[in-house]
């Protein structure tokens, strides 16, 4: 068993131009806007940090090494606050990302926490398209006409495999679980300009290389407490009303994010309070975790990667 039954983590913040102020308010961040909070991250582009205890202040990837973790950390868990719509984008699979980006591929899931009236996602295409048509529509600004538009509601879980074109619309607060990768190909950005007045770069050729051009079936969605799973991780939602025991296993770690309410966590002899926005990493091991209070948890399970995919 790990020396620490669990550790709480502090997020790394990202201030992309489409971000809002919900995460800034939640965490008391000093940034003008907070587009993303990388809650559980060992990725070099934004590692989270141990929040308390004898490892306080240590970057999470360094903690994993110090704790004797055998393998690469496979997931990145983040909050996304979309005050404006995100770019239309696509992510590569493992093989393409290894070859071209020296990174993992990026399949992901979105858990919708809040959705304003009329909020939506783009997921896949609403009919079969060709790469030539996609390129033309990017150039003439009509790409949104062929995207699959999905209205959002709090509680939705949406699966986004690598190769699926997608975008998060304005007015969504989302918990994203993804492979630990920052490989993103921006296909279209509505001709927006950044704070310096420049158009943000597009990655059209690479996006077309990895794009699935087939009509998407209805986006895989779930409101079940069992959540969803993909080849890289599983996602569960649990309501804690008094107490809840989370079983653990020797081969899979867990990460838990409190998305509403407050309470406490105990594993072995260690205890810590939890409130909305807190995230914890629970190393693999048979000892269960005991949650008490009134809160809703999202639990992500995965195994450390002993080799790169």
N, C-alpha and C positions, 0 to 999 in steps of 0.2 A: 504493500500500500504506500502511496505517496506520503512524504513527510507532512504535507498539508492536506487535510480532507477536502478543502475547497479554498479558493481565493476569490475575493471580490475584485472587480476590475473597473478602472476609469477609462472612458472612451477617448479616442483621438477624433478631433473635429475637422470637418471639411467645409469650406465656405464657397461652394460653387454658386454661380450667379442666379440659379433658379431657386435657391434655398429660402426658407422663411425664418420665423422667430419662435416657433413652438419648442424646438430643441434648445434654443438659447435660453428660453424661460425655464424649461425643465431642469437644466443643469447649471443655470446661473453663469453661462459661458460669457466671456468678454468679447467674443467675436461679434461683428455687426450682424451677420446672419450665420446660421448653422444649417447647412444643407444636409449633411450626414454626420452621424455619430457612430464611429466604428467601435462597437461595444466589446466584442471578443475578436481580437485580431492579432495574428502573429505575422502579418504581411509587412514587408519593409516600407511600403508606402504610407503606413499609418498604424503602427502597433499600439494596442491598448497597454495600460500600465496597471500594475498591482496597486490596489487602493489602500490597503491597510495591512497591519501585521509585520512580521519580521522581514518580509520582502517588499514592503511599501516603497513605491517609486520605481521599482524595477520594471523595465519593459517586459511585456508578456513573453516574447520569444526567449529572452534571457532567463526568465523564471522557468520556462519549460525545460531548458537545458540544465539549470541548477537543480531542478526537481527530478532529473533523470529520465525525462520522457524519451522513449525510443521511437523515433519516427518524426515525420513532418506534420505540422498541424494543418488539417485539410479544409477548414471552413473559415469564413469571415462573416460575422453577424453585425448588422448595422441598422440604425434607424435612418429613415429618409423622410424629410419634410419638403414636399414639393409645393412651394408657394406659386411657382410657375411650372409649366410642363417641361419635362426632361427631353433631351434630344431623342430622336428615333435612332436606335442603335441595335447592335447584334454582337454576340460574344462567340469566340471560337471554341472548338472542342479541344481536348487535351493534346491530340497529335499536332494540330495546327499551331496551337499556342506554344508548345515546346519548340517547334521548328522556327517560328517567326518572332516570338516574344520572350523566350526563356522564362516562361511562366506556365501556370496551370491553365487549363480551359476554365470556362465559367458557366456552369449551370446554376440556376438560382430558384428560390421560391420567395414569394411576397406574402406576408400576412398583413392584411389591411387593418389598421388600428382605428383610424378615423377617416371618414370620407365626407367632404362637403356635398351639398346638394348639387347634382349634375356631374360629380367627379367620375373619372373613367380611367381605364388603362387601354393602351394599344397592345394587342398580343397577336402576332402572326398576321397573315393576309386574309382578306375576306373572299378571295378567289385565287385560283392558280395564276401566277405571274411568271414572267421570264426575267432573267437578269438584265436583258436589254431594256425592257419596259421599266424596271426599277431604276436603272441609271437615268433614263429619260425623265422619269417623274421626279427624281432628286433634282435634276437640272432645271426643270420648269416649275418646281414647287408644288406638285400635285400628289406627292407620295401618300399623304394622309387619306386620299380617296380610296386606296386599296388596302388600308390597314384594318385589322379586326378590332372594333371598338367594344370594350367590355365595361359596363357600368360597375362601379365599386360600392361595396357596403362593408361596414365594420364587421370583422370576423372572417371575411373571405381569405382563403389560402389559394394562391395561384402559382402553378408550376411553369417555369420558363427554362426549357432545356437549351443548351448551347445550340446556336444556329437559328433560333427563333427571333425574328424582328420584334421589337417591343419599345414601349415608352410609357412612363408614368405621367398621367395628366395632372393638372393643377388641383390643389385641394385635397391631396392624400397624405396621410401620415402612415408610413409603412415600416414594418420590421422585415428586413431582407436577410435571408440566409443564403449563402452562396459558397461555391468553392473558393478557396483562398487564392484569389487572382484579381489583378487589376487590368486584365486584357479586355478593353472595350473599344469597339469600332463604331464611331459616330457616323451614321449614314446621312442624317439630315438634321438641321438645327434651326429651321424657321428664319434663316438670315439674321439671327441675333448677333449682337456685338457685345464683347466683354467690357470690363471697366476701362480699358484703354482704347475703346472704339474699334477694336479689330474683330473680324469674323473668327469664330472658333474653328479650328481645323477639322476637316472631315477625313474619313478613312474609307472612301467609297470602294476602292479596288479590293482592299482586304475584306471589307464587309461583304462584297459580292462573292468573294471566294468561299466564305463560310455560310452564306445565307441559304436557308430552307425556303424555297419559292413556292411550295405547295400551299394550297388553302388550308388554314388551320382549322381543326375541329374546335368545338366550343372549349374554351380554356378550361383546363383541368382545375376544378375548384372543390373546396371542401369546407364545411363548417363543423366537422366531426371532432370530438375531443381526441380521437386517434390521429387526427392530422393527416399528413401525407409523407411519403418517402420517395427518394430517388436513389440512383446507384451510389451517391456520395454521402448522404446524410438522411436523417428522418426528423420530422417536425411534429411535436405534440402540443396541445393546449390543455392545461389543467386548471380548474377552478378550486381554490383552497378556501374552504368554509369551515374554519376551526383547525383542522389538521389534515395533512396529506403526506403519505409515505411514497417517495420516488424510489423504485427499485433500481439498482445499478448492476453492472456486469463487469467481469474482469477484462473483456476485450474492447469495450466501448466507453469513452468518456461522455460526459454530458455537460451542456452549458444551459443555464436557466436565466431567463430575462423576465423580470416583473413588469407587466404592461399596465396593470391597474392595481390599486389598493396598497396594502402594506402588511408586513408580518415579520417572520424570522425564519432562519434556516439553522438546523443543527445536523451535523454529521460527525459521528464519533463523539469526541468531547468538545469540538469547536462549535461556537454559535455566533451568529451575526444577524443584525436587523436587516430587513429588506424593505424597500419602498419602490414606487413606480420609477422606472428608468434604471434600476440597479441590475447588474449582470454578474453572474458567478460562473466560474469554471470548476467542475467536479471531475477530478481524474478518475480513470477507470479503476474499478475495484468493487468487491462484493458488498461493501458497507452501504446500506440505504441512506437516503437523505430525508430528513424530517422537516417539512414546512408547516408552519402554523400561522394563523391570522386570517385575514379576508383579502384575497388577492387572486389575480389570474396570472399564471405563468405560461411562458412558451419555453418548451424544453427541446433542445437540439441534441441529437446523439450521432456520434460518428466514431470511427477508429482512426488512430494515428496512422499515417502512411509510412510503411517501412521502405517503400521505394517510390520514385516519382512515376505518376501514371503516364 
